Amino acid sequence: MSRTTPSRKTAPRHGWQVPAALILAMWASILSTDLYTPSLPELDTVFGTTDRAVKLTMSVNFLGYALGPLLVGPLADRFGRRRVLGTGMALFAVLSLLCAIAPDIRTLIVLRGLQGACGSVASVLCVVLIRDLFRGARAVKVLSLYGASIGIAPAVGPLLGGVVHVWAGWWANFVLLSVMGALAAAMVWRTIPEGGGGAPFALRLSLRRYRRLLRNTVFLRFALAIGATFAGLFAYITVGPYLFIERFGVATEEYGFYYGASVVAYILGATAANRLAARVSALSLTKAGAVFGIAGAIVFLGITVAETLTAVTMLAAMSLFSLGLGILFAAAPVLMFATVPQSLGATAGVLFSIGQSAGAALGAACVALLHDDRPEILAVVMLGFAAFAAGLVFAGPVEEPDA
C-alpha cells in the first residue's frame, strides 16, 4: 500500500496545476517590474521626493533581479527546486506587501531590490521544473503555453496597473503582487513534487563556470549586445510614464495601451525572425535587429530635436526600436549558445538572464541619474546603448551554427 499511495498523488501533480503554479509565479515576477509604472509620476508627491529617487525603485529592482540568480542555482541544488521556488515566492509576497506600506522612498528602494532578488527565483526555476516534470509532446505543449502566457505579461502590466492605480492607489499594485506571490507559493508547495536537493552548496563551482563563460568572446559579445539593447528599452520604460502622463496628458489608466504597442512590436519582430530563420542566417537577422534598434533611437532623437515629439511620434520611434529588439533577441542567442559546451548550458542560461536584468538595471539607472524631464536625454541614452549594441554585432565574423 505504501508503494501505491505516491503514484496516486503524483498524477494530479503533473496535471494542469503544475503549469498554472509556474505561470502564476512567473507572472508575479514579471509584473513586479512594470505593474506600477503608471504610478511613478505620482510617487514624487506621495513621498515628497524627486523623480530621480523614484526612478531608482526601478533600477534597484532590476539589479536585485540580476544578482538573485547567482544564488538560486546553488540553493536549488542544495535544498531542492520546489523548496527554493516556494520560499522565494513567499518572501516575494511579504516584500511586496511591505512595499505597499513603505514609509519613505529609501525604504521602498531597498524593498524593491529585495523584491527583485526573490522574483528572480521564478525566472531561473520555472523552465527547469517544466523540463524536469514533462516529456515529449506534453513538454512542448506546456512550454508553448508557458511562453505565450508570460509573453503577454509585460503588455498587461502597465494597463492593469493604471486601472488599479485609479481605482485604489499606487499601493494597491503592490498588494496585488503580494496576493499573486502568496497564491503562487501555496500552489508550488501543494502541487509540485520535490526534485533535486542534497548536493553541497557549490557557489564556488558556479562562479568558476561563470568565469569560463566570460572568457568566451562570442558569447560575451552577443550577451552584451542584448544587454545593451535591453538597457535602452528599460530606460524608456522608466521615463515613459512621465512623458506620456505628465508631458502629453495621457490618462494614467490609458498609459498601458501606449506601452502595450511597443510590446506588440517586439512580438512582431520575434515572430518575423522565427519565420525567416530557415532562409536567413542567424547573424544576418541579428544585424537586422541591431539596425532597426539604432534606427528607432535615431528617429526618437530626431523628433525631439525637431520639436515634433508627440505621444504618437514617440510611440512610432519606440515601436521601431522594439521591433529590432524582438528580432535581435530571437536570433542572437542562437549564435551565443552555439559556442557554449553542453556541460555549461544551464549556467549559460542563468548568465544570459543575469545579463538582461543587469542591462535593464543599467538603463533605468542612467535615466534616473541623468534625466531632467527633457526627452532629449532619454533619446541620447537610448542611442548610446543602441550604437554600442550595433558595434558589438558588427564587430567581426562569427561562425554560423549548424542547421
GIPEDA-V229447 format. One line per field, one symbol per residue. ss: DSSP state (H for helix, E for strand, - for the rest). psi: psi as a letter, one per 40 degrees, with the letter a starting at -180 (. if undefined). burial: b if it has 9 or more other ideal C-beta (glycine too) atoms within 8 Angstrom, else e. A space follows every 10 residues. Layout:
BEGIN
ss: ???
psi: ???
burial: ???
END
This chain:
BEGIN
ss: -HHHHHHHHH HHH--HHHHH HHHHHHHHHH HHHH--HHHH HHHHHHH--- HHHHHHHHHH HHHHHHHHHH HHHHHHHHH- HHHHHHHHHH HHHHHHHHHH ----HHHHHH HHHHHHHHHH HHHHHHHHHH HHH--HHHHH HHHHHHHHHH HHHHHHHHHH HHHHHHH--H HHHHHHHHHH HHHHHHHHHH H--------- --HHHHHHHH HHHH--HHHH HHHHHHHHHH HHHHHHHHHH HHHHHHH--- -HHHHHHHHH HHHHHHHHHH HHHHHH---- -HHHHHHHHH HHHHHHHHHH HHHHH----- HHHHHHHHHH HHHHHHHHHH HHHHHHH--- -HHHHHHHHH HHHHHHHHHH HHHHHHHHHH ----HHHHHH HHHHHHHHHH HHH------- ---
psi: dddddddddd dddeaddddd dddddddddd dedededeed ddddddefai dddddddddd dddddddddd ddddddddei dddddddddd dddddddddd ehdidddddd ddddddddde dddddddddd ddeiibdddd ddddddddde deddddcddd ddddddddid dddddddddd dddddddddd dhiiiaieii hfdddddddd dddeehdddd dddddddddd dddedddddd dddddddefh ideedddddd dddddddddd dddddedddh iddddddddd dddddddddd dddddeffhi dddddddddd dddddddddd ddddddedeh ideedddddd dddddddddd dddddddddd hfehdddddd dddddddddd dddediihhh ii.
burial: eeeeeeeeeb eebeeebbbb bbbbbbbbbb bbbbbbbbbb bbbbeebeee bbbbbbbbbb bbbbbbbbbb ebbbbbbbeb bbbbbbbbbb bbbbbbbbbb ebeebebbbb bbbbbbbbbb bbbbbbebbb eebbeeeebe ebbebbeebb ebbbbbbbbb bbbbbeeeeb bbbbbbbbbb bbbbbebbbe bbebbbbeee ebbeebeebb ebbeebebbb bbbbbbbbbb bbbbbbbbbb bbbbbebbeb ebbbbbebbb bbbbbbbbbb bbbeebbeee ebbebbbbbb bbbbbbbbbb bebbeeeeee bebbbbbbbb bbbbbbbbbb bbbbbbbbeb eeebbebbeb bbbbbbbbbb bbbbbbbbee beeebbbbbb bbbebbbbbb ebbeeeeeeb eee
END
